[in-house]
Amino acid sequence: MDDGYDIYPFLHGGKIYNLITAIDLTFAEVRLLIDHLEKLQAFSFTEEDEFMGPGKLFSIELNDIVYEVDVLGYEIAIYSREDRPDELTE
């Protein structure tokens, strides 16, 4: 892709996911992210999805890192990966 994003097929839990990202992620991060998305039922199609249209946006915090992702079927677009901001102290 010419916009800096690449597509990476990733086998996890007997399913093949397509990761679309310009971010370098570890295998452990990807597995953790997919497992968390499974718990959120991000890969399930619901009546609300039919009404709202394709894709589901998620902001997910795992291990003090915040990921912004979009899920459509088994395609996961990962837009950002940032350290969680420190809490303000007085």
Secondary structure, 3 states (H helix, E strand, C coil): CCCCCEEEEEEECCEEEEEEECCCCCHHHHHHHHHHHHHCCCCCCCHHHHHHCCCEEEEEEECCEEEEEEEECCEEEEEEEEECCCCCCC
